[in-house]
């Protein structure tokens, strides 16, 4: 088995048994990046020297008999909207093309403390605004299963890197589906944790009430292990929950007998769902029933308003968050005759079309005379969407749905139609609005392209999500998917 195809758990066991060293593993991953990233284009920045230095330090500590955690010596990648002290952090935007943060995101501090080895920062839709990574300010990322197709977005680089074997795991951010949709397109497990479970400190904000950091991995077990490491209270993040983190690995073995699984009927009324996606959900339902779960229909009646609600709240928060990029403090500055002209030129040249579109939408929704009609009303509908989930979870332990309406689409297929692109996240954005956890797991291939299904759970009940996902994974896809790249 090639080292770049290992799961985190397999690599960790080999490191513990000293069958390989962290330097060997890290070199294999860096060599893989050199071999295939000219085709995939997952990375904005590769941190070769730092990665090898980290790996050498882990090997030294292991040789001295120090007890290290399961992520020690494991190469991984970070989405390039998470701050890394001394390492360029761009948000795949020209306006931050030369920004080097003076501090670390909390998730990076925690992974460093666990001994994980950072091999680079991955491409994304600019400021995480997009569903295909076609909106990167630098270059598009390609799907390792078919290089003519998108990897999803906005965390497309993080997903493509793991799928292509350029990292054993990665972190992405999810504002409306930006971990789960690329996970489905690239044959990976991707988790959006409960809002507040994982610190957002050092995550460059898109929409602060929706953003969450989460992992990409090849298996549910790996995903649980990574979540265990990055979760937990952070005093630097005012929205971080002060709750204990359960043992997610222990929760995997519980089985699903007697578990109540709800299937929202509204998710089947969405136009444009491919037959292969419906078949994947039905296959998952049968597997759950065979394992002893009770599957029934439920209703989330305000689902049809989720898209409109999301595209009022998210751009409104984005227009506020992105006001700081003005050429004065950091990032790009384009000189003008006076400060107003400098603002205009900097933002005109620094932001791409999708970012500008969302800033204008958000500024309009927040403007005098429209705030009550648009933004305030969207907040009220958001409450109704959350109440739908509360009622469903009074009867069911988890909810099952497709992750995406289609498999990965081709480059340019939706680029000219923003609404069609936004509909890629129709099944994922409601859980961001409600603040609940959701996970996408692969359940097979159709015409060589991965298909994923989504489980949604009660707030801070990631343990049950991992349990049901693990049971389905073992029943339908016990060996991880790999592209023929």
C-alpha positions as CSV (number, residue, x, y, z in Angstrom):
1,X,0.0,0.0,0.0
2,X,1.4,3.5,-0.9
3,X,1.8,5.7,2.1
4,X,-0.4,8.5,0.6
5,X,-3.4,6.1,0.5
6,X,-3.3,5.3,4.2
7,X,-6.0,6.4,6.6
8,X,-5.0,8.4,9.6
9,X,-5.6,5.4,11.8
10,X,-3.4,3.1,9.6
11,X,-0.6,5.6,9.5
12,X,-0.8,6.2,13.2
13,X,-0.5,2.5,14.0
14,X,2.5,2.2,11.6
15,X,4.2,5.2,13.3
16,X,3.6,3.7,16.7
17,X,5.1,0.3,15.6
18,X,8.0,2.3,14.0
19,X,7.4,0.6,10.7
20,X,7.7,4.1,9.2
21,X,8.9,7.4,10.4
22,X,7.1,10.7,10.3
23,X,9.7,12.1,8.0
24,X,9.2,9.1,5.6
25,X,5.4,9.7,5.7
26,X,5.7,13.4,5.3
27,X,8.2,13.1,2.4
28,X,5.8,10.6,0.7
29,X,2.9,13.2,0.9
30,X,5.1,16.1,-0.3
31,X,6.3,13.9,-3.2
32,X,2.6,13.1,-4.0
33,X,1.9,16.9,-4.0
34,X,4.7,17.4,-6.5
35,X,3.5,14.5,-8.6
36,X,-0.3,15.4,-8.9
37,X,-1.0,18.9,-7.7
38,X,-0.2,20.4,-11.1
39,X,-3.4,18.6,-12.2
40,X,-5.5,18.9,-9.1
41,X,-4.3,22.4,-7.9
42,X,-5.5,21.9,-4.4
43,X,-2.8,24.0,-2.7
44,X,-2.2,27.7,-2.6
45,X,0.9,27.3,-0.4
46,X,3.0,24.2,0.3
47,X,5.0,24.3,3.6
48,X,7.7,21.8,2.7
49,X,10.6,22.9,5.0
50,X,8.4,23.5,8.0
51,X,6.6,20.2,7.5
52,X,9.9,18.2,7.4
53,X,11.2,20.1,10.5
54,X,8.0,19.2,12.3
55,X,8.2,15.6,11.3
56,X,11.9,15.4,12.4
57,X,10.9,16.8,15.8
58,X,8.1,14.2,16.2
59,X,10.5,11.3,15.3
60,X,13.0,12.6,17.8
61,X,10.4,12.7,20.5
62,X,9.2,9.2,19.6
63,X,12.7,7.8,19.7
64,X,13.2,9.3,23.2
65,X,10.2,7.2,24.3
66,X,7.8,10.1,24.7
67,X,4.1,9.0,24.6
68,X,2.5,10.8,21.7
69,X,-1.1,11.1,20.6
70,X,-2.6,9.4,17.5
71,X,-2.2,12.5,15.3
72,X,1.5,12.9,16.0
73,X,3.5,12.8,12.8
74,X,0.4,12.7,10.5
75,X,0.5,15.1,7.5
76,X,-2.5,17.3,7.0
77,X,-3.7,20.5,5.2
78,X,-5.6,23.6,6.3
79,X,-8.0,25.6,4.3
80,X,-6.4,28.9,3.5
81,X,-8.9,31.0,5.5
82,X,-7.4,29.8,8.9
83,X,-4.6,32.0,10.3
84,X,-1.2,30.5,10.5
85,X,1.5,32.6,12.2
86,X,4.4,33.3,9.7
87,X,2.6,31.4,6.9
88,X,0.7,33.3,4.1
89,X,-3.0,33.2,4.6
90,X,-4.9,34.5,1.5
91,X,-8.6,33.4,1.6
92,X,-7.8,32.8,-2.1
93,X,-8.3,36.5,-2.7
94,X,-6.1,39.1,-4.3
95,X,-6.9,41.5,-1.5
96,X,-5.0,39.2,0.9
97,X,-2.5,37.7,-1.5
98,X,0.5,38.8,0.7
99,X,-1.1,38.6,4.2
100,X,1.0,36.8,6.8
101,X,-0.9,36.6,10.1
102,X,0.8,37.4,13.4
103,X,-1.2,34.7,15.3
104,X,-2.6,31.2,14.9
105,X,-6.1,29.9,14.6
106,X,-7.0,27.9,17.7
107,X,-7.5,24.7,15.6
108,X,-4.0,25.0,14.3
109,X,-2.6,25.5,17.8
110,X,-4.5,22.3,18.9
111,X,-3.3,20.2,16.0
112,X,0.3,21.5,16.5
113,X,0.0,20.4,20.2
114,X,-1.2,17.0,19.0
115,X,1.9,16.7,16.8
116,X,0.1,16.8,13.4
117,X,2.3,18.0,10.5
118,X,1.1,20.8,8.3
119,X,2.0,20.3,4.6
120,X,0.2,23.3,3.2
121,X,-2.8,25.7,2.8
122,X,-5.5,24.8,0.4
123,X,-7.5,26.6,-2.2
124,X,-11.1,27.8,-1.8
125,X,-13.7,29.9,-3.3
126,X,-12.7,33.5,-2.4
127,X,-13.6,34.3,1.2
128,X,-15.4,30.9,1.2
129,X,-18.1,32.3,-1.1
130,X,-19.0,29.6,-3.6
131,X,-19.9,25.9,-4.2
132,X,-17.3,24.8,-6.8
133,X,-13.9,26.5,-6.0
134,X,-14.3,28.2,-9.4
135,X,-14.5,31.5,-7.5
136,X,-10.9,31.3,-6.2
137,X,-9.0,34.5,-6.9
138,X,-6.0,32.4,-8.1
139,X,-7.1,29.2,-10.0
140,X,-9.8,26.5,-9.9
141,X,-9.2,23.2,-8.1
142,X,-10.0,20.0,-10.0
143,X,-11.9,16.9,-8.7
144,X,-9.5,14.0,-8.5
145,X,-12.2,11.6,-9.7
146,X,-12.6,13.6,-13.0
147,X,-10.3,16.5,-13.6
148,X,-13.0,18.1,-15.9
149,X,-15.3,18.4,-12.8
150,X,-15.4,20.6,-9.8
151,X,-14.5,19.3,-6.3
152,X,-17.3,21.3,-4.7
153,X,-16.8,24.4,-2.5
154,X,-16.0,26.4,-0.8
155,X,-13.6,24.0,0.8
156,X,-12.8,22.3,-2.6
157,X,-9.0,22.4,-2.1
158,X,-9.2,20.7,1.3
159,X,-11.4,18.0,-0.1
160,X,-9.4,17.5,-3.3
161,X,-6.1,17.3,-1.3
162,X,-7.3,14.4,0.8
163,X,-9.1,12.6,-2.1
164,X,-5.9,12.8,-4.2
165,X,-3.6,11.6,-1.4
166,X,-1.9,15.0,-0.9
167,X,-2.8,14.9,2.8
168,X,-4.2,12.3,5.1
169,X,-6.8,14.7,6.5
170,X,-7.6,18.3,6.2
171,X,-9.7,21.0,7.8
172,X,-12.4,23.1,6.0
173,X,-15.0,25.6,7.0
174,X,-18.7,25.2,6.5
175,X,-21.1,28.2,6.2
176,X,-23.9,26.6,4.2
177,X,-22.5,23.2,3.2
178,X,-18.9,24.0,2.3
179,X,-17.5,20.9,4.0
180,X,-20.3,18.4,3.3
181,X,-20.9,19.2,-0.4
182,X,-17.1,18.9,-1.4
183,X,-17.0,15.7,0.8
184,X,-19.8,14.2,-1.2
185,X,-18.2,15.3,-4.5
186,X,-14.8,13.9,-3.6
187,X,-15.8,10.6,-1.8
188,X,-14.9,11.7,1.7
189,X,-16.4,11.9,5.2
190,X,-17.0,15.6,6.1
191,X,-18.4,17.0,9.3
192,X,-19.9,20.3,10.1
193,X,-19.9,20.4,13.9
194,X,-22.5,22.1,16.1
195,X,-22.0,25.8,16.1
196,X,-19.8,26.5,19.1
197,X,-18.2,23.1,19.4
198,X,-15.0,24.0,17.5
199,X,-13.4,27.4,18.1
200,X,-13.7,29.9,15.2
201,X,-10.8,32.0,16.6
202,X,-8.4,32.7,13.7
203,X,-10.9,31.7,11.0
204,X,-11.2,34.7,8.7
205,X,-14.9,35.4,8.9
206,X,-17.5,35.1,6.1
207,X,-20.8,34.9,8.0
208,X,-20.0,34.8,11.7
209,X,-23.3,33.2,12.9
210,X,-23.0,30.4,10.4
211,X,-19.3,29.6,10.0
212,X,-17.9,26.4,11.5
213,X,-14.6,24.6,11.1
214,X,-14.6,20.8,10.6
215,X,-12.6,17.9,9.2
216,X,-12.3,16.0,6.0
217,X,-11.1,12.3,6.3
218,X,-11.3,9.0,4.4
219,X,-13.2,7.2,7.2
220,X,-15.7,8.0,10.0
221,X,-13.2,6.8,12.5
222,X,-10.6,9.2,11.3
223,X,-13.2,12.0,11.3
224,X,-14.2,11.3,14.9
225,X,-10.5,11.3,16.0
226,X,-9.8,14.7,14.4
227,X,-13.0,16.2,15.9
228,X,-11.9,14.9,19.3
229,X,-8.7,16.9,18.9
230,X,-10.0,20.2,17.7
231,X,-13.3,20.4,19.7
232,X,-13.7,22.1,23.1
233,X,-14.1,25.4,24.8
234,X,-11.8,28.3,23.8
235,X,-11.8,31.5,25.9
236,X,-10.6,33.4,22.8
237,X,-14.0,32.7,21.0
238,X,-17.0,34.3,22.6
239,X,-19.3,31.8,20.8
240,X,-17.4,28.8,22.0
241,X,-19.5,26.4,24.1
242,X,-18.2,25.5,27.6
243,X,-19.3,21.9,27.4
244,X,-17.2,18.8,27.9
245,X,-16.2,16.9,24.7
246,X,-17.4,13.2,24.7
247,X,-15.2,10.3,23.7
248,X,-16.3,10.1,20.0
249,X,-14.2,7.0,19.3
250,X,-15.9,5.1,22.0
251,X,-19.3,6.2,20.7
252,X,-18.7,4.5,17.3
253,X,-19.3,1.0,18.5
254,X,-22.8,1.4,19.8
255,X,-24.7,0.2,16.7
256,X,-28.0,1.6,15.5
257,X,-30.5,-1.0,16.8
258,X,-33.5,0.9,18.1
259,X,-32.2,4.2,16.8
260,X,-35.0,6.4,15.2
261,X,-34.0,7.9,11.9
262,X,-36.2,10.6,10.2
263,X,-36.4,11.3,6.5
264,X,-37.7,14.8,5.8
265,X,-40.3,14.6,3.0
266,X,-39.5,18.1,1.8
267,X,-36.0,17.1,0.7
268,X,-37.6,14.7,-1.8
269,X,-39.7,17.5,-3.3
270,X,-36.7,19.5,-4.5
271,X,-36.5,19.7,-8.3
272,X,-33.4,18.3,-10.1
273,X,-32.4,15.5,-7.8
274,X,-30.6,12.9,-9.9
275,X,-32.0,9.4,-9.7
276,X,-28.6,8.1,-8.5
277,X,-28.9,10.4,-5.5
278,X,-32.3,9.1,-4.6
279,X,-31.1,5.5,-5.0
280,X,-28.2,6.2,-2.6
281,X,-30.6,7.4,0.1
282,X,-32.9,4.4,-0.4
283,X,-29.9,2.1,-0.2
284,X,-28.9,3.8,3.1
285,X,-32.5,3.5,4.4
286,X,-32.5,-0.3,3.7
287,X,-29.0,-0.7,5.3
288,X,-30.3,1.1,8.5
289,X,-33.4,-1.0,8.6
290,X,-31.4,-4.2,8.2
291,X,-29.2,-3.0,11.1
292,X,-32.2,-2.6,13.4
293,X,-32.9,1.2,13.1
294,X,-36.4,2.5,12.9
295,X,-36.8,4.7,9.8
296,X,-39.8,7.0,9.4
297,X,-40.9,10.2,7.5
298,X,-40.9,13.6,9.1
299,X,-41.6,17.2,8.0
300,X,-39.4,20.3,8.0
301,X,-42.1,22.6,6.5
302,X,-40.0,25.8,6.3
303,X,-37.3,24.1,4.2
304,X,-38.5,25.9,1.1
305,X,-37.5,29.2,2.7
306,X,-34.0,28.1,3.7
307,X,-32.3,29.3,0.5
308,X,-33.8,32.8,0.6
309,X,-33.1,33.0,4.3
310,X,-29.5,32.0,3.9
311,X,-28.9,34.4,1.0
312,X,-30.1,37.3,3.1
313,X,-28.3,36.5,6.4
314,X,-25.0,35.3,5.0
315,X,-24.4,38.3,2.6
316,X,-25.5,40.7,5.3
317,X,-22.9,39.4,7.7
318,X,-20.3,39.2,4.9
319,X,-20.8,42.8,3.9
320,X,-20.1,43.8,7.5
321,X,-17.1,41.4,8.0
322,X,-15.5,42.4,4.7
323,X,-15.7,46.1,5.3
324,X,-12.3,45.8,7.1
325,X,-10.5,45.2,3.8
326,X,-9.9,48.8,2.7
327,X,-6.2,49.0,1.9
328,X,-5.4,50.7,5.2
329,X,-4.6,48.0,7.7
330,X,-3.3,45.0,5.8
331,X,-3.4,43.2,2.4
332,X,-3.6,44.9,-1.0
333,X,-3.5,48.7,-1.3
334,X,-4.1,50.4,-4.7
335,X,-3.1,54.1,-4.4
336,X,-5.5,56.8,-5.3
337,X,-5.6,60.6,-5.3
338,X,-7.4,60.6,-1.9
339,X,-8.5,58.0,0.7
340,X,-12.0,57.5,-0.9
341,X,-10.4,56.7,-4.3
342,X,-7.9,54.4,-2.6
343,X,-10.8,52.5,-1.0
344,X,-12.6,52.2,-4.3
345,X,-9.6,51.0,-6.3
346,X,-8.4,48.6,-3.6
347,X,-11.8,46.9,-3.2
348,X,-12.6,47.0,-7.0
349,X,-9.3,45.3,-7.9
350,X,-9.0,43.1,-4.8
351,X,-12.4,41.4,-4.7
352,X,-13.7,39.0,-7.3
353,X,-17.2,39.1,-8.8
354,X,-18.9,36.7,-6.4
355,X,-17.6,38.5,-3.4
356,X,-18.7,41.8,-4.8
357,X,-22.1,40.3,-5.6
358,X,-22.6,39.2,-2.0
359,X,-21.3,42.4,-0.5
360,X,-23.9,44.4,-2.6
361,X,-26.7,42.0,-1.6
362,X,-25.8,42.2,2.0
363,X,-25.4,46.0,2.1
364,X,-28.8,46.4,0.4
365,X,-30.5,44.0,2.9
366,X,-29.0,46.0,5.8
367,X,-29.7,49.4,4.4
368,X,-32.1,51.9,5.9
369,X,-35.7,51.2,4.8
370,X,-34.9,47.6,3.9
371,X,-33.5,46.1,7.2
372,X,-36.9,45.2,8.6
373,X,-38.3,43.9,5.3
374,X,-35.3,41.7,4.5
375,X,-32.7,41.0,7.2
376,X,-35.1,41.1,10.2
377,X,-37.6,38.9,8.5
378,X,-34.9,36.4,7.5
379,X,-33.9,36.2,11.2
380,X,-37.5,35.4,12.1
381,X,-37.7,32.6,9.4
382,X,-34.4,31.3,10.7
383,X,-36.1,30.8,14.1
384,X,-38.9,28.9,12.4
385,X,-36.4,26.6,10.6
386,X,-34.7,25.8,13.9
387,X,-38.1,25.1,15.5
388,X,-38.8,22.6,12.6
389,X,-35.7,20.7,13.6
390,X,-36.6,20.9,17.3
391,X,-39.9,19.2,16.6
392,X,-38.4,16.6,14.3
393,X,-35.8,15.7,17.0
394,X,-38.5,15.3,19.6
395,X,-39.4,12.1,17.6
396,X,-36.1,11.1,15.9
397,X,-32.5,10.7,17.0
398,X,-31.0,11.7,13.6
399,X,-32.3,12.9,10.2
400,X,-31.2,11.4,6.8
401,X,-31.1,13.3,3.5
402,X,-29.1,13.5,0.3
403,X,-26.0,15.7,0.7
404,X,-26.3,17.2,-2.8
405,X,-28.9,17.1,-5.6
406,X,-26.3,15.9,-8.1
407,X,-22.9,14.3,-8.4
408,X,-19.9,16.6,-9.1
409,X,-20.7,18.9,-12.1
410,X,-18.4,20.0,-14.9
411,X,-16.5,23.3,-14.9
412,X,-18.6,26.1,-16.3
413,X,-21.8,24.2,-16.0
414,X,-23.3,26.5,-13.4
415,X,-20.9,29.4,-13.5
416,X,-23.3,31.7,-15.6
417,X,-26.3,30.9,-13.3
418,X,-25.6,31.9,-9.7
419,X,-29.1,30.6,-8.5
420,X,-28.4,27.2,-10.0
421,X,-25.0,27.2,-8.2
422,X,-26.6,28.2,-4.9
423,X,-29.0,25.3,-5.2
424,X,-26.0,22.9,-4.9
425,X,-26.3,23.6,-1.1
426,X,-30.1,23.2,-0.8
427,X,-29.8,20.2,1.5
428,X,-27.0,21.5,3.6
429,X,-27.7,25.1,4.5
430,X,-30.6,24.5,6.9
431,X,-28.4,22.9,9.5
432,X,-26.1,26.0,9.5
433,X,-29.1,28.2,10.0
434,X,-30.2,25.9,12.9
435,X,-26.7,25.5,14.3
436,X,-26.9,21.7,14.5
437,X,-24.3,19.2,13.5
438,X,-24.3,17.4,10.1
439,X,-22.1,14.9,8.4
440,X,-21.7,13.6,4.9
441,X,-20.5,10.1,4.2
442,X,-19.8,8.4,0.9
443,X,-22.0,5.4,0.1
444,X,-20.6,4.4,-3.4
445,X,-19.9,5.5,-6.9
446,X,-22.1,6.2,-9.9
447,X,-20.3,6.3,-13.3
448,X,-17.1,6.6,-11.4
449,X,-18.2,9.7,-9.4
450,X,-18.8,9.6,-5.6
451,X,-22.2,9.8,-4.0
452,X,-22.8,11.0,-0.4
453,X,-25.6,11.0,2.0
454,X,-26.1,13.4,5.0
455,X,-27.0,12.8,8.6
456,X,-28.2,15.7,10.8
457,X,-28.2,15.5,14.6
458,X,-29.3,17.3,17.7
459,X,-27.0,20.1,18.9
460,X,-23.8,18.8,20.5
461,X,-24.8,15.2,19.8
462,X,-22.0,14.5,17.3
463,X,-21.5,11.1,19.1
464,X,-24.8,9.8,17.7
465,X,-23.9,11.2,14.2
466,X,-20.6,9.3,14.3
467,X,-22.3,6.1,15.6
468,X,-24.9,6.0,12.8
469,X,-22.4,7.1,10.2
470,X,-19.9,4.4,11.2
471,X,-22.6,1.7,11.1
472,X,-23.7,2.7,7.6
473,X,-20.1,3.0,6.5
474,X,-19.3,-0.6,7.7
475,X,-22.4,-1.9,6.0
476,X,-22.1,-0.1,2.6
477,X,-18.5,1.0,2.2
478,X,-16.1,-0.7,4.6
479,X,-13.0,0.2,2.4
480,X,-12.4,3.9,1.6
481,X,-12.8,5.2,-1.9
482,X,-9.8,6.2,-4.0
483,X,-9.7,8.0,-7.4
484,X,-7.6,6.5,-10.2
485,X,-5.4,9.5,-10.4
